[in-house]
Amino acid sequence: MQRIKYQAYIDKIQSPEKAALLIKNHHVLGVSGFTKAGDSKTVLPKVAERALHEELKLTVLSGASLGYDTDADLAKNGALYKRMPFQADPTLRKSINNHEVLYVDQHLGQTADMLQNIDTFKIDVAIIEALAITEEGYIIPTTSVGNSPIFAEMADKIIIEINGSFPKSLAGIHDIKLLKKQPNREIIPVLQSDTKIGDPYIKINPEKVVAIVFTEVPDSPAIISAPDEKTTAISGHILQFLDKEVAEGRLTESLLPLQAGIGKTANAILSGFKDSNFKNLTMYSEVLQDSTFELFDSGKLIFASASSITITESCAEKVFNDFDQYKDKLMLRPQNISNAAEVISRLGVIGINTAIEFDIYGNVNSTHISGTKMMNGIGGSGDFARNGYLSIFACPSISKEGKISHIVPMVSHTDHTEHDVDILVTEQGLADIRGLAPTERARLIIKNCVHPDYKDQLLDYFETAYALGGHTPHILQDTFSWHTQLKKHGTMKMNELASNHF
């Protein structure tokens, strides 16, 4: 009760089971949560349980992925009709690829615009996690902001989950501003990572609130593997490249605001900055991971702006048990501001994201396996790739014991075209493809990024295509031959196929 300062909400306190009954078949839900942080931990799981016994087909929008097994339970219990704009759950992924759930893979910076500009996704109910409620009835979020402000604004009804597991000291780290509908949008006056432009709470109409529930469940912890030989090498190549940019006068030792995707590779890349020559670093990103707090502790990072805090259990224990030491160093914003093209371009963000594969001309696939099977989604990588000062994409050169090359003649699905990519890097090396023509890019990528096991094979493809002519040479009947051979024979290595044949 101490976290509710708006007394009119006291009469609306109820159990998660009762609140879940407010969700009806065919409803469109806007739920808080961004990469496992600040999501619904009581009501939405109870909705999933209901789907075991009754007909529920819901459209669920979030900020990004949800934590624990929420997406999995909604999918396997048949509660999902459509999901957007991002997910990272294996069970839901299987349902999407089996055509059991419709999935809209969307740039994370664009969901709010879509909701404001079209009425296809009218929000029936918003479910939003809160740290506390202000005297005006406004919501102080927990570890993410995501799309919660636009969901609360557009929804007919609001359910608030108050999470007592987070320290009250989180209050004040949020910077929330609801942008006007296009074409009447004002300038977003973020001039540097720590510029504050909004309020530390989500303004809502208290009359929309239909239920208040309580929970003590912490965020689902991030699971991040320790840096290995490949990710450490990738980090080293990027740091060496940035050192060169500083030496040649294009950057200073403070660089420009950093953005990094989520997961093992991105976390390892950021961790590498601890032992670098850079100092007084800043971030303008989407997610603050373990590496962010490592950089704070090392003194390398002085401020970080994002839309969520997604960290491992051990890191969470350290961070939230003494949050005051970080409170003045970070800020959480709505994702249509953290991912705003205008701000990313103004600040000159250095975007570092991961790829599933890239091709010899610099096109990047970050979402689909062999062109058809959805993995997670594009997330915010496109927001930063198109608009930042530098667009860096990284991945290992090979996987599956060398049976798969992650550099191919042509990507099987294109998320980021050659026009939006500046730097490509694997553990083998780095290719700076800025200002290069297609054939120049191909030669550099093959030379610097491709694993030795595939270098001759890929060079042979390129030289054969080059002899046929064209600005971007390809052998059309062979462009996806590596993928088809993998599907048929379990390897992309043509020499192994030849030896097996004989």
C-alpha positions as a Python dict, from the first residue, in 0.01 Angstrom:
ca = {
    (1, 'M'): (0, 0, 0),
    (2, 'Q'): (293, 235, 65),
    (3, 'R'): (366, 242, -307),
    (4, 'I'): (21, 379, -392),
    (5, 'K'): (-11, 750, -319),
    (6, 'Y'): (-334, 791, -515),
    (7, 'Q'): (-603, 679, -276),
    (8, 'A'): (-874, 628, -539),
    (9, 'Y'): (-683, 323, -662),
    (10, 'I'): (-707, 140, -328),
    (11, 'D'): (-1056, 13, -407),
    (12, 'K'): (-930, -128, -737),
    (13, 'I'): (-680, -368, -580),
    (14, 'Q'): (-761, -727, -671),
    (15, 'S'): (-605, -1065, -737),
    (16, 'P'): (-418, -1141, -1059),
    (17, 'E'): (-678, -1410, -1137),
    (18, 'K'): (-963, -1160, -1117),
    (19, 'A'): (-774, -898, -1315),
    (20, 'A'): (-702, -1155, -1587),
    (21, 'L'): (-1078, -1199, -1636),
    (22, 'L'): (-1090, -845, -1774),
    (23, 'I'): (-912, -977, -2085),
    (24, 'K'): (-1165, -1094, -2344),
    (25, 'N'): (-1139, -1303, -2660),
    (26, 'H'): (-1003, -1106, -2960),
    (27, 'H'): (-869, -826, -2739),
    (28, 'V'): (-562, -632, -2843),
    (29, 'L'): (-324, -600, -2547),
    (30, 'G'): (-43, -352, -2499),
    (31, 'V'): (187, -497, -2234),
    (32, 'S'): (494, -345, -2071),
    (33, 'G'): (828, -518, -2107),
    (34, 'F'): (1147, -475, -2305),
    (35, 'T'): (1394, -766, -2334),
    (36, 'K'): (1262, -942, -2023),
    (37, 'A'): (1259, -623, -1814),
    (38, 'G'): (953, -459, -1660),
    (39, 'D'): (702, -704, -1806),
    (40, 'S'): (374, -842, -1672),
    (41, 'K'): (460, -1117, -1424),
    (42, 'T'): (118, -1195, -1276),
    (43, 'V'): (-175, -1096, -1497),
    (44, 'L'): (-48, -1209, -1837),
    (45, 'P'): (56, -1555, -1705),
    (46, 'K'): (-294, -1592, -1559),
    (47, 'V'): (-437, -1503, -1899),
    (48, 'A'): (-225, -1781, -2049),
    (49, 'E'): (-371, -2025, -1792),
    (50, 'R'): (-724, -1924, -1892),
    (51, 'A'): (-649, -2017, -2252),
    (52, 'L'): (-617, -2382, -2148),
    (53, 'H'): (-988, -2392, -2069),
    (54, 'E'): (-1153, -2130, -2288),
    (55, 'E'): (-1130, -1969, -2630),
    (56, 'L'): (-882, -1682, -2629),
    (57, 'K'): (-720, -1541, -2939),
    (58, 'L'): (-527, -1229, -2851),
    (59, 'T'): (-309, -980, -3030),
    (60, 'V'): (-23, -892, -2797),
    (61, 'L'): (203, -591, -2845),
    (62, 'S'): (497, -522, -2616),
    (63, 'G'): (815, -318, -2615),
    (64, 'A'): (1032, -618, -2699),
    (65, 'S'): (1060, -975, -2564),
    (66, 'L'): (884, -1085, -2244),
    (67, 'G'): (1046, -1271, -1957),
    (68, 'Y'): (1015, -1617, -1802),
    (69, 'D'): (778, -1844, -2000),
    (70, 'T'): (506, -1588, -2065),
    (71, 'D'): (535, -1587, -2444),
    (72, 'A'): (582, -1966, -2441),
    (73, 'D'): (270, -2028, -2233),
    (74, 'L'): (58, -1790, -2439),
    (75, 'A'): (171, -1966, -2756),
    (76, 'K'): (143, -2331, -2648),
    (77, 'N'): (-195, -2269, -2480),
    (78, 'G'): (-331, -2121, -2803),
    (79, 'A'): (-388, -1772, -2662),
    (80, 'L'): (-199, -1584, -2934),
    (81, 'Y'): (-346, -1475, -3264),
    (82, 'K'): (-81, -1216, -3344),
    (83, 'R'): (240, -1101, -3173),
    (84, 'M'): (457, -793, -3232),
    (85, 'P'): (705, -621, -3255),
    (86, 'F'): (972, -859, -3115),
    (87, 'Q'): (1010, -1196, -2942),
    (88, 'A'): (1291, -1424, -2833),
    (89, 'D'): (1116, -1735, -2704),
    (90, 'P'): (1184, -2078, -2862),
    (91, 'T'): (827, -2205, -2813),
    (92, 'L'): (671, -1894, -2963),
    (93, 'R'): (930, -1901, -3241),
    (94, 'K'): (821, -2255, -3331),
    (95, 'S'): (455, -2149, -3335),
    (96, 'I'): (539, -1857, -3563),
    (97, 'N'): (731, -2075, -3807),
    (98, 'N'): (452, -2335, -3803),
    (99, 'H'): (194, -2067, -3897),
    (100, 'E'): (13, -2105, -3564),
    (101, 'V'): (80, -1744, -3460),
    (102, 'L'): (102, -1441, -3689),
    (103, 'Y'): (411, -1232, -3622),
    (104, 'V'): (484, -874, -3724),
    (105, 'D'): (860, -811, -3710),
    (106, 'Q'): (893, -438, -3677),
    (107, 'H'): (1159, -173, -3619),
    (108, 'L'): (1123, -105, -3246),
    (109, 'G'): (1126, 268, -3300),
    (110, 'Q'): (816, 254, -3521),
    (111, 'T'): (548, 79, -3313),
    (112, 'A'): (427, 397, -3142),
    (113, 'D'): (395, 574, -3478),
    (114, 'M'): (189, 286, -3614),
    (115, 'L'): (-49, 300, -3318),
    (116, 'Q'): (-96, 675, -3358),
    (117, 'N'): (-143, 670, -3734),
    (118, 'I'): (-364, 368, -3803),
    (119, 'D'): (-655, 219, -3611),
    (120, 'T'): (-589, -146, -3699),
    (121, 'F'): (-437, -209, -3358),
    (122, 'K'): (-677, -33, -3123),
    (123, 'I'): (-554, -118, -2771),
    (124, 'D'): (-830, -267, -2557),
    (125, 'V'): (-627, -321, -2242),
    (126, 'A'): (-280, -206, -2135),
    (127, 'I'): (-101, -409, -1867),
    (128, 'I'): (185, -207, -1719),
    (129, 'E'): (432, -289, -1443),
    (130, 'A'): (491, -11, -1192),
    (131, 'L'): (740, 67, -920),
    (132, 'A'): (485, 295, -755),
    (133, 'I'): (191, 528, -816),
    (134, 'T'): (220, 905, -775),
    (135, 'E'): (-26, 1131, -594),
    (136, 'E'): (-183, 1212, -932),
    (137, 'G'): (-235, 845, -1015),
    (138, 'Y'): (55, 836, -1261),
    (139, 'I'): (276, 529, -1315),
    (140, 'I'): (642, 516, -1215),
    (141, 'P'): (784, 227, -1424),
    (142, 'T'): (1035, -30, -1307),
    (143, 'T'): (1324, -150, -1525),
    (144, 'S'): (1183, -62, -1865),
    (145, 'V'): (978, 203, -2039),
    (146, 'G'): (947, 54, -2387),
    (147, 'N'): (607, 124, -2543),
    (148, 'S'): (425, 161, -2210),
    (149, 'P'): (348, 536, -2251),
    (150, 'I'): (178, 492, -2588),
    (151, 'F'): (-7, 180, -2467),
    (152, 'A'): (-143, 371, -2167),
    (153, 'E'): (-240, 664, -2387),
    (154, 'M'): (-419, 454, -2652),
    (155, 'A'): (-580, 187, -2431),
    (156, 'D'): (-944, 183, -2327),
    (157, 'K'): (-853, 21, -1995),
    (158, 'I'): (-536, -8, -1786),
    (159, 'I'): (-424, -278, -1544),
    (160, 'I'): (-130, -183, -1322),
    (161, 'E'): (102, -441, -1165),
    (162, 'I'): (294, -292, -872),
    (163, 'N'): (621, -481, -825),
    (164, 'G'): (765, -458, -475),
    (165, 'S'): (1081, -651, -557),
    (166, 'F'): (1253, -342, -697),
    (167, 'P'): (1407, -75, -472),
    (168, 'K'): (1220, 253, -446),
    (169, 'S'): (1543, 424, -548),
    (170, 'L'): (1459, 341, -911),
    (171, 'A'): (1220, 636, -901),
    (172, 'G'): (1365, 929, -1090),
    (173, 'I'): (1565, 743, -1357),
    (174, 'H'): (1285, 759, -1615),
    (175, 'D'): (1250, 1037, -1873),
    (176, 'I'): (911, 1004, -2037),
    (177, 'K'): (764, 1221, -2307),
    (178, 'L'): (469, 1133, -2529),
    (179, 'L'): (535, 1251, -2882),
    (180, 'K'): (266, 1418, -3090),
    (181, 'K'): (112, 1242, -3385),
    (182, 'Q'): (276, 1297, -3724),
    (183, 'P'): (287, 1534, -3911),
    (184, 'N'): (259, 1769, -3613),
    (185, 'R'): (548, 1619, -3419),
    (186, 'E'): (777, 1854, -3238),
    (187, 'I'): (1158, 1838, -3242),
    (188, 'I'): (1291, 1584, -2989),
    (189, 'P'): (1541, 1809, -2803),
    (190, 'V'): (1786, 1540, -2692),
    (191, 'L'): (2127, 1701, -2748),
    (192, 'Q'): (2339, 1444, -2563),
    (193, 'S'): (2283, 1114, -2385),
    (194, 'D'): (2199, 1272, -2051),
    (195, 'T'): (1957, 1537, -2180),
    (196, 'K'): (1633, 1519, -1985),
    (197, 'I'): (1319, 1620, -2177),
    (198, 'G'): (1022, 1465, -1998),
    (199, 'D'): (873, 1342, -1671),
    (200, 'P'): (986, 1067, -1431),
    (201, 'Y'): (647, 894, -1465),
    (202, 'I'): (388, 793, -1724),
    (203, 'K'): (95, 1033, -1726),
    (204, 'I'): (-235, 846, -1753),
    (205, 'N'): (-606, 910, -1715),
    (206, 'P'): (-682, 751, -1375),
    (207, 'E'): (-1037, 676, -1486),
    (208, 'K'): (-897, 417, -1728),
    (209, 'V'): (-747, 210, -1446),
    (210, 'V'): (-965, -96, -1385),
    (211, 'A'): (-738, -307, -1165),
    (212, 'I'): (-432, -287, -942),
    (213, 'V'): (-240, -604, -857),
    (214, 'F'): (74, -666, -655),
    (215, 'T'): (374, -886, -726),
    (216, 'E'): (716, -953, -577),
    (217, 'V'): (855, -1139, -879),
    (218, 'P'): (1183, -992, -1010),
    (219, 'D'): (1267, -965, -1377),
    (220, 'S'): (1359, -1281, -1560),
    (221, 'P'): (1741, -1274, -1552),
    (222, 'A'): (1940, -1238, -1869),
    (223, 'I'): (2144, -1543, -1962),
    (224, 'I'): (2475, -1434, -2111),
    (225, 'S'): (2767, -1665, -2180),
    (226, 'A'): (3114, -1548, -2088),
    (227, 'P'): (3326, -1408, -2373),
    (228, 'D'): (3498, -1683, -2569),
    (229, 'E'): (3785, -1685, -2817),
    (230, 'K'): (3567, -1573, -3108),
    (231, 'T'): (3379, -1293, -2933),
    (232, 'T'): (3699, -1168, -2772),
    (233, 'A'): (3864, -1155, -3115),
    (234, 'I'): (3566, -969, -3261),
    (235, 'S'): (3585, -716, -2978),
    (236, 'G'): (3958, -674, -3038),
    (237, 'H'): (3909, -601, -3408),
    (238, 'I'): (3646, -336, -3332),
    (239, 'L'): (3859, -170, -3066),
    (240, 'Q'): (4159, -166, -3299),
    (241, 'F'): (3946, -6, -3571),
    (242, 'L'): (3818, 261, -3332),
    (243, 'D'): (4175, 327, -3213),
    (244, 'K'): (4265, 392, -3576),
    (245, 'E'): (3970, 630, -3617),
    (246, 'V'): (4095, 828, -3317),
    (247, 'A'): (4456, 830, -3445),
    (248, 'E'): (4338, 964, -3779),
    (249, 'G'): (4134, 1239, -3619),
    (250, 'R'): (3783, 1123, -3706),
    (251, 'L'): (3694, 1046, -3344),
    (252, 'T'): (3818, 1150, -3000),
    (253, 'E'): (3913, 916, -2716),
    (254, 'S'): (3556, 956, -2585),
    (255, 'L'): (3427, 834, -2923),
    (256, 'L'): (3054, 902, -2978),
    (257, 'P'): (2755, 750, -2792),
    (258, 'L'): (2761, 371, -2818),
    (259, 'Q'): (2469, 142, -2895),
    (260, 'A'): (2492, -234, -2874),
    (261, 'G'): (2242, -513, -2937),
    (262, 'I'): (2169, -783, -2683),
    (263, 'G'): (2332, -1121, -2631),
    (264, 'K'): (2669, -1285, -2598),
    (265, 'T'): (2854, -1115, -2884),
    (266, 'A'): (2732, -761, -2812),
    (267, 'N'): (2798, -798, -2439),
    (268, 'A'): (3152, -926, -2507),
    (269, 'I'): (3223, -637, -2743),
    (270, 'L'): (3121, -381, -2484),
    (271, 'S'): (3312, -560, -2209),
    (272, 'G'): (3626, -518, -2418),
    (273, 'F'): (3609, -142, -2371),
    (274, 'K'): (3716, -191, -2007),
    (275, 'D'): (4075, -248, -2115),
    (276, 'S'): (4075, -1, -2403),
    (277, 'N'): (4238, 338, -2446),
    (278, 'F'): (3900, 515, -2449),
    (279, 'K'): (3757, 717, -2161),
    (280, 'N'): (3453, 924, -2064),
    (281, 'L'): (3234, 704, -2282),
    (282, 'T'): (2858, 745, -2315),
    (283, 'M'): (2578, 521, -2441),
    (284, 'Y'): (2258, 597, -2630),
    (285, 'S'): (2114, 252, -2668),
    (286, 'E'): (1809, 31, -2610),
    (287, 'V'): (1924, -210, -2338),
    (288, 'L'): (2168, -176, -2051),
    (289, 'Q'): (2336, -514, -2001),
    (290, 'D'): (2595, -649, -1757),
    (291, 'S'): (2872, -491, -1963),
    (292, 'T'): (2720, -147, -1909),
    (293, 'F'): (2762, -178, -1534),
    (294, 'E'): (3110, -325, -1576),
    (295, 'L'): (3202, -12, -1769),
    (296, 'F'): (3049, 208, -1499),
    (297, 'D'): (3252, 25, -1234),
    (298, 'S'): (3572, 56, -1438),
    (299, 'G'): (3525, 430, -1473),
    (300, 'K'): (3522, 410, -1853),
    (301, 'L'): (3150, 491, -1891),
    (302, 'I'): (3006, 813, -1749),
    (303, 'F'): (2641, 798, -1868),
    (304, 'A'): (2400, 559, -2040),
    (305, 'S'): (2057, 620, -2188),
    (306, 'A'): (1835, 328, -2293),
    (307, 'S'): (1484, 186, -2269),
    (308, 'S'): (1548, -104, -2028),
    (309, 'I'): (1787, -270, -1785),
    (310, 'T'): (1832, -638, -1869),
    (311, 'I'): (2098, -806, -1658),
    (312, 'T'): (2195, -1144, -1516),
    (313, 'E'): (2091, -1254, -1168),
    (314, 'S'): (2433, -1189, -1015),
    (315, 'C'): (2457, -846, -1174),
    (316, 'A'): (2101, -760, -1064),
    (317, 'E'): (2183, -847, -705),
    (318, 'K'): (2481, -613, -710),
    (319, 'V'): (2308, -331, -897),
    (320, 'F'): (1974, -322, -715),
    (321, 'N'): (2122, -372, -368),
    (322, 'D'): (2310, -45, -407),
    (323, 'F'): (2133, 134, -687),
    (324, 'D'): (2219, 482, -562),
    (325, 'Q'): (2574, 444, -697),
    (326, 'Y'): (2433, 419, -1051),
    (327, 'K'): (2121, 635, -1028),
    (328, 'D'): (2275, 957, -1161),
    (329, 'K'): (2454, 773, -1441),
    (330, 'L'): (2161, 630, -1637),
    (331, 'M'): (1822, 713, -1782),
    (332, 'L'): (1535, 503, -1925),
    (333, 'R'): (1322, 642, -2208),
    (334, 'P'): (1030, 532, -2430),
    (335, 'Q'): (1161, 329, -2722),
    (336, 'N'): (1032, 570, -2984),
    (337, 'I'): (1280, 818, -2831),
    (338, 'S'): (1566, 577, -2754),
    (339, 'N'): (1533, 458, -3115),
    (340, 'A'): (1436, 787, -3278),
    (341, 'A'): (1608, 846, -3612),
    (342, 'E'): (1631, 1218, -3540),
    (343, 'V'): (1817, 1171, -3212),
    (344, 'I'): (2040, 887, -3333),
    (345, 'S'): (2150, 1098, -3628),
    (346, 'R'): (2201, 1413, -3420),
    (347, 'L'): (2416, 1240, -3159),
    (348, 'G'): (2613, 1039, -3416),
    (349, 'V'): (2560, 706, -3245),
    (350, 'I'): (2803, 419, -3310),
    (351, 'G'): (2576, 118, -3357),
    (352, 'I'): (2714, -230, -3286),
    (353, 'N'): (2477, -514, -3370),
    (354, 'T'): (2490, -884, -3449),
    (355, 'A'): (2411, -1064, -3772),
    (356, 'I'): (2301, -1414, -3858),
    (357, 'E'): (2487, -1384, -4188),
    (358, 'F'): (2614, -1125, -4433),
    (359, 'D'): (2711, -1145, -4796),
    (360, 'I'): (3006, -1039, -5006),
    (361, 'Y'): (2846, -705, -5093),
    (362, 'G'): (2760, -603, -4737),
    (363, 'N'): (2393, -696, -4706),
    (364, 'V'): (2300, -828, -4361),
    (365, 'N'): (2045, -1086, -4247),
    (366, 'S'): (1971, -1052, -3875),
    (367, 'T'): (1636, -1231, -3846),
    (368, 'H'): (1589, -1545, -4058),
    (369, 'I'): (1756, -1886, -4070),
    (370, 'S'): (1802, -1992, -4432),
    (371, 'G'): (1569, -1717, -4542),
    (372, 'T'): (1249, -1866, -4402),
    (373, 'K'): (1265, -1951, -4033),
    (374, 'M'): (1222, -1652, -3802),
    (375, 'M'): (1475, -1634, -3521),
    (376, 'N'): (1392, -1334, -3298),
    (377, 'G'): (1335, -1021, -3502),
    (378, 'I'): (1505, -708, -3630),
    (379, 'G'): (1464, -530, -3297),
    (380, 'G'): (1618, -184, -3301),
    (381, 'S'): (1921, -268, -3514),
    (382, 'G'): (1770, -106, -3822),
    (383, 'D'): (1691, 216, -3636),
    (384, 'F'): (2059, 255, -3550),
    (385, 'A'): (2208, 111, -3871),
    (386, 'R'): (2029, 355, -4098),
    (387, 'N'): (2072, 665, -3886),
    (388, 'G'): (2395, 636, -3684),
    (389, 'Y'): (2742, 770, -3747),
    (390, 'L'): (2881, 419, -3778),
    (391, 'S'): (2690, 97, -3844),
    (392, 'I'): (2887, -209, -3730),
    (393, 'F'): (2763, -568, -3771),
    (394, 'A'): (2942, -867, -3618),
    (395, 'C'): (2909, -1244, -3623),
    (396, 'P'): (3135, -1551, -3617),
    (397, 'S'): (3272, -1653, -3955),
    (398, 'I'): (3162, -2018, -3914),
    (399, 'S'): (2952, -2235, -3685),
    (400, 'K'): (2830, -2594, -3642),
    (401, 'E'): (3184, -2734, -3652),
    (402, 'G'): (3258, -2541, -3970),
    (403, 'K'): (2958, -2672, -4164),
    (404, 'I'): (2806, -2325, -4189),
    (405, 'S'): (2975, -2012, -4322),
    (406, 'H'): (2815, -1690, -4204),
    (407, 'I'): (2950, -1505, -4507),
    (408, 'V'): (2771, -1618, -4821),
    (409, 'P'): (2733, -1511, -5185),
    (410, 'M'): (2392, -1356, -5114),
    (411, 'V'): (2206, -1336, -4784),
    (412, 'S'): (1895, -1552, -4773),
    (413, 'H'): (1696, -1266, -4620),
    (414, 'T'): (1785, -896, -4618),
    (415, 'D'): (1723, -681, -4311),
    (416, 'H'): (1999, -423, -4363),
    (417, 'T'): (2103, -340, -4716),
    (418, 'E'): (2458, -260, -4823),
    (419, 'H'): (2360, 109, -4811),
    (420, 'D'): (2315, 102, -4432),
    (421, 'V'): (2625, -98, -4335),
    (422, 'D'): (2968, 53, -4270),
    (423, 'I'): (3172, -213, -4090),
    (424, 'L'): (3157, -594, -4099),
    (425, 'V'): (3357, -802, -3855),
    (426, 'T'): (3416, -1164, -3762),
    (427, 'E'): (3683, -1325, -3546),
    (428, 'Q'): (3891, -1341, -3866),
    (429, 'G'): (3906, -966, -3916),
    (430, 'L'): (3724, -644, -4003),
    (431, 'A'): (3613, -490, -4333),
    (432, 'D'): (3557, -114, -4351),
    (433, 'I'): (3334, -91, -4657),
    (434, 'R'): (3259, 282, -4641),
    (435, 'G'): (3292, 448, -4979),
    (436, 'L'): (3363, 126, -5165),
    (437, 'A'): (3198, 5, -5485),
    (438, 'P'): (3036, -342, -5475),
    (439, 'T'): (3330, -527, -5627),
    (440, 'E'): (3572, -351, -5392),
    (441, 'R'): (3356, -449, -5097),
    (442, 'A'): (3346, -811, -5208),
    (443, 'R'): (3721, -846, -5232),
    (444, 'L'): (3777, -681, -4893),
    (445, 'I'): (3510, -886, -4714),
    (446, 'I'): (3644, -1211, -4856),
    (447, 'K'): (3999, -1117, -4765),
    (448, 'N'): (3932, -997, -4409),
    (449, 'C'): (3621, -1169, -4274),
    (450, 'V'): (3581, -1513, -4430),
    (451, 'H'): (3710, -1826, -4256),
    (452, 'P'): (4003, -1996, -4437),
    (453, 'D'): (3790, -2306, -4496),
    (454, 'Y'): (3555, -2102, -4717),
    (455, 'K'): (3778, -1829, -4858),
    (456, 'D'): (3874, -2005, -5183),
    (457, 'Q'): (3519, -2124, -5237),
    (458, 'L'): (3375, -1775, -5197),
    (459, 'L'): (3649, -1614, -5403),
    (460, 'D'): (3582, -1863, -5682),
    (461, 'Y'): (3213, -1766, -5679),
    (462, 'F'): (3295, -1397, -5694),
    (463, 'E'): (3558, -1424, -5970),
    (464, 'T'): (3324, -1636, -6183),
    (465, 'A'): (3042, -1385, -6133),
    (466, 'Y'): (3279, -1094, -6198),
    (467, 'A'): (3373, -1240, -6536),
    (468, 'L'): (3006, -1232, -6634),
    (469, 'G'): (2995, -855, -6579),
    (470, 'G'): (2755, -630, -6396),
    (471, 'H'): (2776, -366, -6125),
    (472, 'T'): (2699, -620, -5852),
    (473, 'P'): (2806, -950, -6009),
    (474, 'H'): (2606, -1261, -5929),
    (475, 'I'): (2549, -1604, -6075),
    (476, 'L'): (2174, -1618, -6032),
    (477, 'Q'): (2141, -1995, -6038),
    (478, 'D'): (2409, -2024, -5769),
    (479, 'T'): (2336, -1732, -5535),
    (480, 'F'): (2159, -1952, -5280),
    (481, 'S'): (2343, -2274, -5362),
    (482, 'W'): (2527, -2265, -5029),
    (483, 'H'): (2198, -2263, -4840),
    (484, 'T'): (2042, -2536, -5054),
    (485, 'Q'): (2351, -2754, -5017),
    (486, 'L'): (2338, -2706, -4640),
    (487, 'K'): (1977, -2820, -4636),
    (488, 'K'): (2047, -3123, -4856),
    (489, 'H'): (2385, -3232, -4724),
    (490, 'G'): (2434, -3065, -4387),
    (491, 'T'): (2733, -2854, -4493),
    (492, 'M'): (2814, -2553, -4710),
    (493, 'K'): (3157, -2691, -4800),
    (494, 'M'): (3153, -2778, -5169),
    (495, 'N'): (3485, -2968, -5149),
    (496, 'E'): (3336, -3202, -4888),
    (497, 'L'): (3037, -3263, -5114),
    (498, 'A'): (3268, -3345, -5404),
    (499, 'S'): (3479, -3586, -5197),
    (500, 'N'): (3169, -3756, -5059),
    (501, 'H'): (3031, -3791, -5410),
    (502, 'F'): (3339, -3980, -5523),
}
